[in-house]
Amino acid sequence: MYLKSLSIDSDRFPVSDRFPFNLPIFQHTSRVDFTSPVTFLTGENGTGKSAFLDAIARKGGFLPWGGSKIHRAHHNPYETQLANYMKLKLEPRHPYGFHFRAEAFFNFASSLDDILLDDPARDRYYGGGSLNVLSHGESFLAFFKGYSFQLNGLYLLDEPEAALSPQNQVEFVRIILDAVKNGSKQYIIATHSPIILGCPGSQILAFDSPPIRTIDYRDTASFAFYENFLSNPSRFFEA
């Protein structure tokens, strides 16, 4: 694996009341070890999963495919600074890698269209055509099956299930499992999907309460919720 562990120096945080430094998960986690080539981050919205991925990407210098996410309407000067207080234990040879965010995928697909104007042959890596002519889910799978996962390296993915049907979430896990067979790829993935979390042999890191820790699949909040929901859906919509 390329990323063995990381440490967070919360004693040096510049503030304690502004995002992301106000999140208890970062204030009370000093070290995270990665024990599998496929690691999932799970937890409720707002618990710090995306901020964690963003900090790894910034600290490691991994390309944010589709662009960075900055809230200019309510600009927070601390929003992207968690990386400054994080240390990564990477292999001596810096790996190839990128940071994928589902909400920015359209930007990437559109930039690829511009590239294809000068290099039409590049489309063979993404299913033989523009990603923007496919459905949202089809374009995601074409991206994951294509050139982006063929290179050895470290891949940071934020909610890849956003456009995928349940069946295609299973297909996504199959793509991941096939990709790690050669031992030269590593994935760190934030997800709410109990289907994706079921990936065999993966490590699951919980963000719902500090510190960040490894938990079993059946102990995830996503699994528990879906199990209860599917047993009696109607009761979840009663007043």
Backbone as JSON, one array per atom type, in Angstrom:
{
  "sequence": "MYLKSLSIDSDRFPVSDRFPFNLPIFQHTSRVDFTSPVTFLTGENGTGKSAFLDAIARKGGFLPWGGSKIHRAHHNPYETQLANYMKLKLEPRHPYGFHFRAEAFFNFASSLDDILLDDPARDRYYGGGSLNVLSHGESFLAFFKGYSFQLNGLYLLDEPEAALSPQNQVEFVRIILDAVKNGSKQYIIATHSPIILGCPGSQILAFDSPPIRTIDYRDTASFAFYENFLSNPSRFFEA",
  "N": [[0.84, -1.19, 0.0], [0.35, 2.31, -0.56], [-0.18, 4.5, 1.15], [0.43, 4.24, 4.42], [-0.16, 5.12, 7.01], [-1.43, 7.93, 8.9], [-1.01, 10.99, 10.74], [-2.52, 13.32, 13.01], [-2.09, 16.5, 14.19], [-3.55, 17.82, 16.55], [-3.07, 19.54, 18.63], [-1.9, 21.75, 17.57], [-3.83, 23.07, 16.17], [-5.22, 25.99, 14.68], [-7.58, 27.23, 15.48], [-10.53, 26.4, 17.4], [-13.19, 26.52, 16.94], [-14.05, 26.69, 14.36], [-14.86, 25.25, 11.2], [-12.63, 22.98, 9.57], [-11.73, 22.43, 12.08], [-13.3, 22.41, 14.31], [-14.53, 20.0, 14.49], [-15.15, 17.16, 16.44], [-14.07, 14.7, 15.72], [-11.59, 15.18, 14.57], [-10.31, 16.59, 16.54], [-9.86, 14.68, 18.45], [-8.48, 12.53, 17.4], [-5.43, 11.11, 16.87], [-3.91, 9.44, 15.28], [-4.17, 7.41, 12.36], [-4.29, 4.23, 11.03], [-3.83, 2.43, 8.02], [-5.0, -0.56, 6.86], [-5.74, -2.15, 4.79], [-5.89, -2.52, 1.2], [-8.23, -1.41, 0.33], [-10.09, 0.99, 1.77], [-12.82, 2.18, 3.6], [-14.65, 5.11, 4.48], [-17.02, 5.88, 6.81], [-20.03, 7.34, 8.06], [-22.31, 9.81, 9.46], [-23.7, 12.63, 7.61], [-21.65, 15.51, 7.62], [-19.76, 14.7, 9.48], [-17.08, 14.72, 8.88], [-15.84, 13.23, 6.89], [-15.46, 13.93, 4.13], [-13.84, 16.19, 4.45], [-11.61, 15.0, 5.55], [-10.71, 13.35, 3.43], [-10.15, 15.39, 1.59], [-8.07, 16.71, 2.9], [-6.05, 14.74, 2.9], [-5.65, 14.57, 0.14], [-4.71, 17.17, -0.46], [-2.4, 17.3, 1.16], [-0.92, 15.22, 0.09], [-0.64, 16.02, -2.5], [-2.4, 15.28, -4.56], [-4.26, 15.24, -7.54], [-7.26, 17.1, -7.8], [-9.84, 15.9, -9.38], [-12.07, 17.47, -11.41], [-12.06, 19.79, -10.02], [-11.59, 22.0, -7.15], [-13.43, 22.31, -4.05], [-14.8, 25.09, -2.87], [-16.5, 27.24, -0.71], [-17.52, 30.1, -1.62], [-19.48, 31.95, -1.08], [-19.8, 32.01, 1.65], [-17.18, 32.3, 2.73], [-14.72, 30.5, 4.36], [-11.79, 30.9, 5.93], [-10.35, 28.83, 7.04], [-11.09, 26.5, 5.88], [-9.69, 24.79, 4.14], [-7.41, 24.03, 5.49], [-6.75, 21.84, 7.09], [-4.93, 19.98, 6.15], [-2.47, 21.1, 6.72], [-1.88, 20.34, 9.25], [-1.5, 17.7, 9.3], [0.26, 14.65, 8.86], [1.53, 12.42, 6.47], [2.31, 9.0, 6.09], [3.82, 7.92, 3.57], [4.8, 5.74, 0.84], [8.28, 5.77, -0.14], [8.59, 6.4, -2.89], [6.68, 8.65, -4.53], [3.27, 8.12, -5.13], [1.2, 7.86, -8.13], [-2.01, 9.44, -8.32], [-5.4, 10.53, -7.56], [-8.08, 12.76, -6.57], [-11.38, 12.18, -6.34], [-14.51, 13.68, -6.58], [-17.95, 13.34, -6.37], [-19.8, 15.43, -6.86], [-18.46, 17.14, -8.49], [-18.1, 15.92, -10.86], [-19.26, 16.47, -13.37], [-17.83, 18.72, -14.21], [-15.33, 17.58, -14.72], [-15.99, 15.74, -16.78], [-16.76, 17.49, -18.77], [-14.38, 18.9, -19.21], [-12.89, 16.84, -20.24], [-14.17, 16.49, -22.68], [-13.22, 18.75, -24.01], [-10.51, 18.07, -24.21], [-10.7, 15.89, -25.91], [-11.19, 17.09, -28.33], [-8.71, 17.77, -29.31], [-7.35, 15.39, -29.03], [-8.72, 12.9, -30.1], [-8.52, 10.12, -29.89], [-8.27, 9.53, -27.25], [-10.69, 8.89, -26.16], [-11.05, 6.17, -26.07], [-10.32, 5.23, -23.64], [-12.43, 5.73, -22.03], [-14.76, 4.35, -22.66], [-15.2, 4.86, -25.35], [-16.33, 7.27, -26.21], [-17.83, 10.54, -25.57], [-18.22, 11.3, -22.15], [-20.34, 12.82, -21.38], [-22.47, 12.18, -23.0], [-23.55, 9.94, -22.05], [-25.71, 8.34, -19.6], [-25.94, 9.57, -16.19], [-25.14, 7.6, -14.3], [-24.01, 5.67, -16.04], [-21.86, 7.11, -17.06], [-20.28, 7.45, -14.8], [-19.49, 4.76, -14.28], [-18.11, 4.21, -16.66], [-15.99, 5.94, -16.37], [-14.74, 4.88, -14.05], [-14.05, 2.33, -14.95], [-12.24, 2.93, -16.86], [-9.28, 4.58, -18.06], [-8.6, 5.92, -15.72], [-8.5, 4.12, -13.57], [-6.63, 2.33, -14.38], [-3.97, 2.88, -14.01], [-1.36, 2.33, -11.65], [-1.59, 3.29, -8.25], [-2.74, 5.69, -5.74], [-6.05, 6.19, -4.89], [-8.52, 8.51, -4.12], [-11.79, 8.7, -3.24], [-14.9, 10.29, -3.17], [-18.01, 9.6, -2.16], [-18.82, 7.78, -4.41], [-21.11, 6.4, -5.07], [-23.12, 8.11, -5.75], [-24.38, 8.42, -8.27], [-25.06, 5.87, -8.94], [-27.01, 2.97, -9.52], [-28.37, 0.35, -7.37], [-27.53, -2.13, -8.52], [-25.41, -1.28, -10.1], [-23.74, -0.32, -8.16], [-22.83, -2.69, -7.06], [-21.41, -3.56, -9.3], [-19.46, -1.58, -9.34], [-18.0, -2.23, -7.0], [-16.98, -4.67, -7.85], [-15.27, -3.77, -9.87], [-13.39, -2.4, -8.3], [-12.35, -4.52, -6.72], [-11.19, -6.09, -8.72], [-9.26, -4.31, -9.58], [-7.43, -4.11, -7.48], [-6.07, -6.47, -7.45], [-3.47, -6.77, -8.42], [-1.93, -5.72, -6.44], [-0.96, -3.13, -6.47], [-2.5, -0.88, -6.23], [-4.4, 1.42, -4.31], [-7.25, 2.3, -2.44], [-9.17, 4.84, -0.93], [-12.21, 5.52, 0.32], [-15.06, 7.47, 0.75], [-18.29, 6.77, 1.79], [-21.88, 6.19, 1.91], [-23.16, 3.94, 1.27], [-24.49, 0.77, 1.95], [-24.1, -1.36, 0.3], [-21.69, -0.9, -1.12], [-20.03, -0.72, 1.1], [-19.96, -3.34, 1.8], [-17.86, -4.57, 0.53], [-15.67, -7.24, 0.12], [-13.0, -8.01, 2.37], [-12.27, -5.41, 2.96], [-11.29, -2.44, 4.83], [-13.05, -0.63, 7.29], [-13.56, 2.58, 8.38], [-14.9, 4.38, 11.03], [-16.65, 7.44, 11.46], [-18.52, 8.52, 13.14], [-18.28, 8.96, 15.88], [-15.64, 10.16, 17.97], [-12.51, 8.49, 18.74], [-11.43, 8.32, 15.22], [-11.95, 5.09, 14.06], [-11.54, 1.56, 13.39], [-14.22, -0.49, 12.33], [-16.56, -3.27, 12.23], [-18.4, -4.48, 9.37], [-21.17, -5.06, 9.87], [-21.58, -3.47, 12.04], [-21.8, -0.91, 11.19], [-23.52, 2.22, 10.84], [-24.95, 2.57, 8.51], [-25.52, -0.04, 7.6], [-27.14, -0.97, 9.74], [-29.31, 0.84, 9.63], [-30.43, 0.36, 7.04], [-31.1, -2.33, 7.29], [-33.08, -2.22, 9.28], [-34.9, -0.52, 8.0], [-35.68, -1.94, 5.65], [-36.98, -4.07, 6.77], [-39.39, -3.06, 7.63], [-40.62, -0.75, 5.98], [-42.73, 1.21, 6.03], [-43.09, 2.21, 8.63], [-41.15, 4.11, 8.97], [-42.12, 6.39, 7.88], [-44.23, 7.26, 9.27], [-46.05, 9.58, 11.27]],
  "CA": [[0.0, 0.0, 0.0], [1.12, 3.55, -0.68], [-0.38, 5.26, 2.38], [0.41, 3.29, 5.53], [-0.79, 5.74, 8.17], [-1.33, 9.38, 8.98], [-1.17, 11.55, 12.07], [-3.16, 14.64, 13.08], [-1.55, 17.24, 15.32], [-4.64, 18.71, 16.96], [-2.56, 20.54, 19.58], [-1.47, 22.92, 16.82], [-4.94, 23.66, 15.42], [-5.23, 27.44, 14.88], [-8.83, 27.59, 16.17], [-11.3, 25.22, 17.8], [-14.61, 26.79, 16.73], [-14.33, 26.86, 12.94], [-14.69, 24.04, 10.4], [-12.92, 21.64, 10.11], [-11.05, 22.22, 13.37], [-14.29, 22.27, 15.37], [-15.1, 18.65, 14.48], [-14.55, 16.32, 17.47], [-13.34, 13.56, 15.15], [-10.21, 15.61, 14.33], [-9.75, 17.04, 17.81], [-9.58, 13.54, 19.32], [-7.82, 11.46, 16.66], [-4.03, 11.46, 16.66], [-3.28, 8.57, 14.29], [-5.02, 6.46, 11.63], [-3.52, 3.23, 10.28], [-4.55, 1.82, 6.89], [-4.65, -1.97, 6.94], [-6.24, -2.85, 3.61], [-5.81, -1.68, 0.0], [-9.52, -0.74, 0.16], [-10.56, 1.52, 3.04], [-14.03, 2.99, 3.5], [-14.96, 6.06, 5.53], [-18.47, 5.88, 6.96], [-20.52, 8.21, 9.12], [-23.36, 10.72, 9.06], [-23.31, 13.87, 6.95], [-21.08, 16.51, 8.5], [-18.85, 14.15, 10.49], [-15.69, 15.0, 8.53], [-15.27, 12.28, 5.91], [-14.98, 14.66, 2.94], [-12.73, 17.04, 4.88], [-10.49, 14.07, 5.74], [-10.21, 13.02, 2.09], [-9.59, 16.6, 1.0], [-6.78, 16.99, 3.55], [-5.09, 13.76, 2.37], [-5.35, 14.95, -1.24], [-3.88, 18.38, -0.44], [-1.1, 17.0, 1.74], [-0.2, 14.33, -0.81], [-0.5, 16.62, -3.82], [-3.16, 14.52, -5.53], [-5.09, 16.08, -8.4], [-8.71, 17.08, -7.57], [-10.51, 15.79, -10.68], [-13.31, 18.23, -11.42], [-11.86, 21.05, -9.34], [-11.7, 22.06, -5.7], [-14.72, 22.76, -3.53], [-14.65, 26.22, -1.96], [-17.76, 27.94, -0.55], [-17.15, 31.51, -1.67], [-20.54, 32.79, -0.54], [-19.55, 32.13, 3.08], [-15.81, 31.82, 2.71], [-14.1, 30.16, 5.63], [-10.35, 30.85, 5.65], [-9.76, 27.61, 7.6], [-11.76, 25.35, 5.27], [-8.76, 23.88, 3.46], [-6.14, 24.05, 6.22], [-6.5, 20.64, 7.89], [-3.73, 19.33, 5.62], [-1.28, 21.69, 7.34], [-1.69, 19.72, 10.57], [-1.54, 16.27, 9.04], [1.46, 14.03, 8.29], [1.25, 11.16, 5.8], [3.39, 8.04, 5.93], [3.71, 7.41, 2.21], [5.97, 5.06, 0.3], [9.3, 6.74, -0.58], [8.27, 6.86, -4.24], [5.35, 9.25, -4.48], [2.4, 7.43, -6.09], [0.17, 8.54, -8.92], [-3.3, 9.39, -7.65], [-6.29, 11.68, -7.73], [-9.18, 12.93, -5.63], [-12.64, 12.22, -7.09], [-15.7, 14.11, -5.86], [-19.1, 13.1, -7.22], [-20.5, 16.66, -7.26], [-17.65, 17.87, -9.48], [-17.82, 15.04, -12.0], [-19.65, 17.13, -14.62], [-16.72, 19.57, -14.62], [-14.3, 16.73, -15.31], [-16.47, 15.2, -18.05], [-16.75, 18.58, -19.74], [-12.99, 19.18, -19.57], [-12.46, 15.73, -21.1], [-14.67, 16.79, -24.02], [-12.29, 19.69, -24.61], [-9.29, 17.32, -24.53], [-10.98, 15.02, -27.06], [-11.13, 17.87, -29.56], [-7.31, 17.7, -29.77], [-6.85, 14.01, -28.96], [-9.95, 12.08, -30.15], [-8.27, 8.71, -29.54], [-8.3, 9.36, -25.8], [-12.0, 8.4, -25.72], [-11.06, 4.71, -25.9], [-10.14, 4.95, -22.22], [-13.67, 6.03, -21.31], [-15.9, 3.72, -23.31], [-15.28, 5.14, -26.78], [-17.07, 8.48, -26.54], [-17.95, 11.56, -24.54], [-18.94, 10.88, -20.94], [-21.55, 13.61, -21.24], [-23.57, 11.63, -23.79], [-24.05, 8.79, -21.29], [-26.46, 8.69, -18.39], [-25.07, 9.9, -15.07], [-24.56, 6.36, -13.78], [-23.16, 5.06, -17.06], [-20.62, 7.89, -17.18], [-19.47, 7.11, -13.63], [-18.88, 3.44, -14.47], [-17.13, 4.32, -17.74], [-14.82, 6.6, -15.77], [-14.06, 3.97, -13.13], [-13.5, 1.21, -15.71], [-11.31, 3.41, -17.87], [-7.88, 4.95, -17.83], [-8.41, 6.43, -14.37], [-8.18, 3.04, -12.63], [-5.66, 1.41, -14.96], [-2.64, 3.21, -13.5], [-1.11, 1.99, -10.26], [-1.52, 4.48, -7.44], [-3.65, 5.91, -4.62], [-7.26, 6.84, -5.37], [-9.38, 9.04, -3.07], [-13.1, 8.83, -3.87], [-15.92, 10.82, -2.27], [-19.37, 9.2, -2.49], [-18.96, 7.34, -5.8], [-22.42, 5.81, -5.3], [-24.1, 9.18, -5.97], [-25.13, 8.25, -9.52], [-25.1, 4.45, -9.28], [-28.09, 2.12, -9.05], [-27.85, -0.75, -6.54], [-26.81, -3.1, -9.35], [-24.13, -0.7, -10.53], [-22.86, -0.26, -7.0], [-22.18, -4.01, -7.03], [-20.42, -3.55, -10.39], [-18.36, -0.72, -8.89], [-17.18, -3.02, -6.07], [-16.25, -5.64, -8.67], [-14.18, -3.04, -10.52], [-12.38, -2.15, -7.27], [-11.71, -5.79, -6.37], [-10.33, -6.48, -9.83], [-8.16, -3.36, -9.69], [-6.42, -4.29, -6.42], [-5.48, -7.81, -7.52], [-2.02, -6.74, -8.67], [-1.25, -5.21, -5.25], [-0.32, -1.83, -6.72], [-3.49, 0.18, -6.16], [-5.01, 1.61, -3.0], [-8.45, 3.14, -2.5], [-9.79, 5.35, 0.28], [-13.51, 5.88, -0.26], [-16.13, 7.89, 1.64], [-19.55, 6.27, 1.24], [-23.01, 5.85, 2.77], [-23.81, 2.78, 0.68], [-24.21, -0.52, 2.58], [-23.66, -2.28, -0.75], [-20.27, -0.66, -1.33], [-19.35, -1.06, 2.35], [-19.86, -4.8, 1.9], [-16.71, -5.04, -0.25], [-14.9, -8.23, 0.9], [-11.61, -7.73, 2.71], [-12.0, -3.98, 3.12], [-11.25, -1.82, 6.15], [-14.08, 0.41, 7.44], [-13.25, 3.55, 9.43], [-16.12, 5.07, 11.46], [-16.49, 8.85, 11.79], [-19.68, 9.01, 13.89], [-17.83, 9.44, 17.2], [-14.18, 10.09, 18.04], [-11.63, 8.8, 17.6], [-11.61, 7.5, 14.03], [-11.6, 3.72, 14.44], [-11.99, 0.48, 12.5], [-15.37, -1.24, 12.81], [-17.04, -4.33, 11.35], [-19.45, -4.1, 8.43], [-22.49, -5.1, 10.49], [-21.66, -2.44, 13.07], [-21.93, 0.41, 10.59], [-24.85, 2.81, 10.93], [-25.64, 2.35, 7.24], [-26.07, -1.4, 7.59], [-28.22, -1.06, 10.73], [-30.47, 1.59, 9.15], [-31.07, -0.32, 5.91], [-31.69, -3.56, 7.79], [-34.34, -1.86, 9.94], [-35.82, 0.06, 7.02], [-36.22, -2.96, 4.75], [-37.86, -4.98, 7.51], [-40.71, -2.42, 7.78], [-40.43, 0.62, 5.47], [-43.81, 2.17, 6.3], [-43.01, 2.82, 9.94], [-40.24, 5.25, 8.93], [-42.82, 7.56, 7.34], [-45.36, 7.57, 10.14], [-45.86, 10.79, 12.08]],
  "C": [[0.88, 1.25, 0.0], [1.02, 4.39, 0.6], [-0.56, 4.28, 3.53], [-0.36, 3.84, 6.73], [-0.73, 7.25, 8.03], [-1.5, 9.8, 10.42], [-1.78, 12.94, 11.97], [-2.68, 15.32, 14.34], [-2.57, 18.28, 15.77], [-4.18, 19.77, 17.95], [-2.16, 21.83, 18.88], [-2.61, 23.57, 16.02], [-5.02, 25.16, 15.7], [-6.46, 27.95, 15.61], [-9.53, 26.29, 16.56], [-12.79, 25.38, 17.52], [-14.97, 27.02, 15.27], [-14.04, 25.55, 12.2], [-13.36, 24.1, 9.65], [-12.35, 21.4, 11.49], [-12.02, 22.07, 14.53], [-14.89, 20.86, 15.44], [-14.39, 17.78, 15.52], [-13.71, 15.18, 16.91], [-11.88, 13.91, 14.89], [-9.53, 16.07, 15.62], [-9.28, 15.87, 18.67], [-9.04, 12.32, 18.58], [-6.38, 11.89, 16.39], [-3.38, 10.65, 15.54], [-4.33, 7.66, 13.65], [-4.1, 5.53, 10.85], [-4.4, 2.62, 9.2], [-4.07, 0.38, 6.75], [-5.11, -2.79, 5.74], [-6.06, -1.95, 2.39], [-7.13, -0.98, -0.33], [-10.02, -0.32, 1.54], [-11.77, 2.4, 2.81], [-14.15, 3.9, 4.71], [-16.48, 6.13, 5.64], [-18.87, 6.73, 8.15], [-21.58, 9.15, 8.57], [-22.8, 11.91, 8.29], [-22.74, 14.84, 7.99], [-20.12, 15.99, 9.54], [-17.38, 14.28, 10.11], [-15.07, 14.1, 7.49], [-14.69, 13.01, 4.7], [-13.8, 15.56, 3.28], [-11.46, 16.21, 5.06], [-9.86, 13.71, 4.4], [-9.53, 14.23, 1.45], [-8.21, 16.91, 1.58], [-5.7, 16.02, 3.06], [-4.66, 14.17, 0.97], [-4.42, 16.17, -1.27], [-2.48, 18.08, 0.08], [-0.26, 16.15, 0.8], [-0.01, 14.88, -2.2], [-1.24, 15.87, -4.9], [-4.18, 15.41, -6.25], [-6.57, 15.97, -8.03], [-9.46, 17.06, -8.89], [-11.87, 16.45, -10.6], [-13.2, 19.55, -10.69], [-12.05, 20.97, -7.84], [-13.06, 22.62, -5.3], [-14.48, 23.86, -2.51], [-15.99, 26.96, -1.92], [-17.49, 29.44, -0.49], [-18.23, 32.41, -1.05], [-20.39, 32.97, 0.97], [-18.13, 31.63, 3.34], [-15.25, 31.66, 4.12], [-12.6, 30.02, 5.39], [-9.67, 29.58, 6.16], [-10.19, 26.35, 6.85], [-10.79, 24.33, 4.7], [-7.44, 23.71, 4.21], [-5.85, 22.8, 7.03], [-5.22, 19.93, 7.44], [-2.45, 19.86, 6.27], [-0.93, 21.06, 8.68], [-1.77, 18.2, 10.48], [-0.22, 15.81, 8.44], [1.07, 12.68, 7.7], [2.49, 10.28, 5.79], [3.2, 7.34, 4.6], [4.94, 6.61, 1.84], [6.98, 6.1, -0.18], [9.05, 7.28, -1.99], [6.84, 7.37, -4.25], [4.45, 8.62, -5.53], [1.61, 8.38, -6.98], [-1.13, 8.48, -8.12], [-4.15, 10.59, -7.98], [-7.4, 11.63, -6.69], [-10.46, 13.13, -6.44], [-13.78, 12.63, -6.18], [-16.9, 14.03, -6.79], [-19.72, 14.39, -7.73], [-19.73, 17.47, -8.28], [-17.42, 17.06, -10.75], [-18.18, 15.69, -13.33], [-18.52, 18.02, -15.13], [-15.63, 18.76, -15.3], [-14.74, 16.22, -16.68], [-16.44, 16.27, -19.14], [-15.31, 18.93, -20.16], [-12.43, 18.07, -20.46], [-12.96, 15.95, -22.53], [-13.74, 17.76, -24.74], [-10.99, 19.0, -25.04], [-9.5, 16.47, -25.79], [-10.98, 15.78, -28.38], [-9.73, 17.82, -30.16], [-6.77, 16.28, -29.83], [-8.05, 13.05, -28.95], [-9.73, 10.64, -29.71], [-8.35, 8.46, -28.04], [-9.64, 8.77, -25.33], [-12.05, 6.89, -25.52], [-10.87, 4.32, -24.43], [-11.43, 5.12, -21.42], [-14.9, 5.5, -22.06], [-16.1, 4.09, -24.76], [-16.06, 6.38, -27.15], [-17.09, 9.45, -25.39], [-18.71, 11.0, -23.34], [-20.26, 11.62, -20.8], [-22.72, 13.12, -22.1], [-24.17, 10.41, -23.12], [-24.94, 9.27, -20.16], [-25.46, 8.95, -17.26], [-24.37, 8.64, -14.54], [-23.63, 5.69, -14.76], [-21.83, 5.79, -17.18], [-19.7, 7.62, -15.99], [-18.75, 5.79, -13.86], [-17.84, 3.47, -15.59], [-15.85, 4.96, -17.23], [-14.03, 5.62, -14.9], [-13.42, 2.79, -13.87], [-12.33, 1.64, -16.59], [-9.93, 3.7, -17.36], [-7.6, 5.32, -16.38], [-8.03, 5.35, -13.37], [-7.15, 2.08, -13.18], [-4.25, 1.67, -14.44], [-2.52, 2.83, -12.04], [-1.01, 3.28, -9.44], [-2.55, 4.51, -6.34], [-4.84, 6.73, -5.1], [-8.14, 7.24, -4.17], [-10.73, 9.36, -3.69], [-14.14, 9.26, -2.83], [-17.31, 10.51, -2.81], [-19.55, 8.8, -3.95], [-20.33, 6.74, -6.1], [-23.47, 6.82, -5.73], [-24.96, 8.96, -7.21], [-25.39, 6.78, -9.86], [-26.33, 3.76, -8.69], [-27.52, 1.04, -8.13], [-27.05, -1.77, -7.33], [-25.45, -2.56, -9.77], [-23.2, -0.43, -9.36], [-22.13, -1.6, -6.81], [-21.1, -4.07, -8.1], [-19.22, -2.69, -10.02], [-17.43, -1.48, -7.94], [-16.38, -4.06, -6.84], [-15.07, -4.99, -9.38], [-13.04, -2.8, -9.53], [-11.62, -3.43, -6.93], [-10.78, -6.27, -7.47], [-9.09, -5.59, -9.9], [-7.06, -3.62, -8.66], [-5.72, -5.64, -6.48], [-3.97, -7.78, -7.71], [-1.23, -6.15, -7.5], [-0.63, -3.85, -5.4], [-1.31, -0.68, -6.77], [-4.08, 0.22, -4.76], [-6.16, 2.59, -3.13], [-8.88, 3.55, -1.1], [-11.07, 6.03, -0.16], [-14.49, 6.27, 0.84], [-17.46, 7.46, 1.02], [-20.6, 6.08, 2.33], [-23.63, 4.53, 2.35], [-23.48, 1.49, 1.43], [-23.78, -1.58, 1.57], [-22.15, -2.13, -0.95], [-19.46, -1.02, -0.07], [-19.17, -2.56, 2.52], [-18.71, -5.39, 1.11], [-15.86, -6.01, 0.57], [-13.46, -7.78, 1.14], [-11.27, -6.29, 2.95], [-11.89, -3.6, 4.6], [-12.31, -0.73, 6.18], [-13.71, 1.28, 8.62], [-14.52, 4.35, 9.75], [-15.8, 6.49, 11.9], [-17.6, 9.38, 12.69], [-19.33, 9.5, 15.29], [-16.33, 9.25, 17.3], [-13.72, 8.99, 18.99], [-12.03, 7.99, 16.37], [-11.12, 6.09, 14.36], [-12.13, 2.73, 13.42], [-13.16, -0.26, 13.13], [-15.73, -2.32, 11.78], [-18.21, -3.83, 10.49], [-20.81, -4.02, 9.1], [-22.66, -4.1, 11.61], [-21.79, -1.04, 12.5], [-23.37, 0.91, 10.72], [-25.64, 2.58, 9.65], [-26.27, 0.97, 7.18], [-27.27, -1.5, 8.52], [-29.47, -0.35, 10.22], [-31.18, 0.83, 8.03], [-31.71, -1.62, 6.36], [-33.03, -3.27, 8.46], [-35.36, -1.33, 8.95], [-36.47, -1.02, 6.16], [-37.13, -3.95, 5.47], [-39.27, -4.41, 7.66], [-40.64, -0.97, 7.31], [-41.47, 1.62, 5.94], [-43.65, 2.87, 7.63], [-42.07, 4.03, 9.97], [-40.91, 6.53, 8.45], [-44.06, 7.92, 8.14], [-45.03, 8.79, 10.98], [-45.41, 10.41, 13.48]]
}
